[in-house]
Amino acid sequence: MSQRAFESYARQEFGTPPEEWYMVMLALALFQRWSDDGWEMQVNDALGMTMPFPTAAFAADPPTASFLNWRHLGSTLSCSVGALDLQAAQRVHDFTAGWHELPEGPTACASRISP
């Protein structure tokens, strides 16, 4: 899937098949966006996790009973964070997996997580 995305990028940006130096252009664009959007690693002590967050390019959406919600102002990226019990986490996982575009579905990782 990554190779197809890279080939699509090469066609859109350069009108040619991919060349190795195009990866440099992608990296530069990523670094510029990282800087422009103010991406930083944010620590959430309550959840015991760290995640990247666009401090200069986000909007807080209304929270729900279970989640705090944010969205990136320059893309379709949204993020919801919550502390869930196992059953609720499984329902969220199942819902998210239903949106997956690959015919074989996402790779299960729950069996590799220690309680």
C-alpha positions as CSV (number, residue, x, y, z in Angstrom):
1,M,0.0,0.0,0.0
2,S,2.9,2.3,0.8
3,Q,4.4,1.6,-2.6
4,R,1.1,2.4,-4.4
5,A,0.9,5.7,-2.4
6,F,4.5,6.6,-3.4
7,E,3.8,5.8,-7.1
8,S,0.6,8.0,-6.9
9,Y,2.6,10.8,-5.3
10,A,5.3,10.6,-8.1
11,R,2.6,10.7,-10.8
12,Q,0.8,13.7,-9.2
13,E,3.9,15.7,-8.3
14,F,6.3,14.9,-11.1
15,G,4.3,13.1,-13.8
16,T,6.8,10.2,-13.8
17,P,7.3,6.8,-12.2
18,P,8.9,7.1,-8.7
19,E,12.6,7.9,-8.4
20,E,14.6,7.5,-5.2
21,W,15.2,11.2,-4.7
22,Y,11.4,11.8,-4.6
23,M,11.6,10.4,-1.1
24,V,13.7,13.4,-0.1
25,M,11.0,15.7,-1.3
26,L,8.4,13.8,0.8
27,A,10.6,14.0,3.8
28,L,11.1,17.8,3.4
29,A,7.4,18.3,3.0
30,L,6.8,16.3,6.2
31,F,9.4,18.3,8.1
32,Q,7.8,21.6,6.9
33,R,4.3,20.4,7.9
34,W,5.6,19.2,11.3
35,S,7.1,22.6,11.9
36,D,4.1,24.7,10.5
37,D,1.6,22.7,12.5
38,G,3.6,22.8,15.7
39,W,3.7,19.0,16.2
40,E,5.0,18.1,19.6
41,M,5.0,15.0,21.7
42,Q,2.3,15.5,24.4
43,V,2.3,13.5,27.6
44,N,-1.1,12.5,29.0
45,D,-0.4,11.4,32.6
46,A,-4.0,10.5,33.3
47,L,-3.9,7.9,30.4
48,G,-0.3,7.0,30.8
49,M,0.5,7.7,27.2
50,T,2.4,10.0,24.9
51,M,1.3,11.0,21.4
52,P,2.2,13.5,18.7
53,F,-0.1,16.5,18.7
54,P,-0.4,19.5,16.3
55,T,-0.3,22.4,18.8
56,A,-0.7,25.1,16.2
57,A,-3.3,23.5,14.0
58,F,-6.1,21.9,16.0
59,A,-9.6,22.6,17.1
60,A,-11.1,21.0,20.2
61,D,-14.5,19.4,19.4
62,P,-17.1,18.9,22.0
63,P,-16.3,15.9,24.3
64,T,-18.6,12.9,24.6
65,A,-19.3,10.9,27.7
66,S,-16.3,8.7,26.9
67,F,-13.9,10.8,24.8
68,L,-12.1,14.0,24.4
69,N,-12.0,15.0,20.7
70,W,-9.8,17.1,18.5
71,R,-9.4,17.7,14.8
72,H,-6.5,18.9,12.6
73,L,-7.4,22.2,10.9
74,G,-5.5,21.4,7.7
75,S,-6.6,17.8,7.0
76,T,-9.2,15.2,7.8
77,L,-7.2,13.9,10.8
78,S,-9.3,13.6,13.9
79,C,-8.3,12.2,17.3
80,S,-10.5,10.9,20.2
81,V,-8.9,9.9,23.5
82,G,-10.6,8.1,26.3
83,A,-10.0,5.6,29.1
84,L,-12.2,2.6,28.3
85,D,-12.9,-0.8,29.8
86,L,-12.1,-3.8,27.6
87,Q,-15.6,-4.2,26.2
88,A,-15.9,-0.6,25.2
89,A,-12.4,-0.7,23.7
90,Q,-13.3,-3.8,21.7
91,R,-16.5,-2.0,20.4
92,V,-14.4,1.0,19.3
93,H,-11.9,-1.3,17.6
94,D,-14.6,-3.2,15.8
95,F,-16.2,0.0,14.6
96,T,-12.8,1.3,13.4
97,A,-12.0,-2.0,11.7
98,G,-15.3,-1.7,9.8
99,W,-13.9,1.4,8.1
100,H,-10.7,-0.3,6.9
101,E,-10.3,-0.3,3.2
102,L,-8.1,-3.4,2.7
103,P,-10.0,-6.6,1.8
104,E,-8.1,-8.7,4.3
105,G,-8.8,-6.2,7.1
106,P,-6.5,-4.8,9.7
107,T,-4.0,-6.9,11.6
108,A,-5.1,-7.9,15.0
109,C,-2.8,-6.8,17.8
110,A,-5.0,-7.3,20.9
111,S,-3.5,-10.8,21.4
112,R,0.0,-9.3,21.7
113,I,-1.0,-6.9,24.5
114,S,-0.3,-8.0,28.0
115,P,-3.1,-7.2,30.6
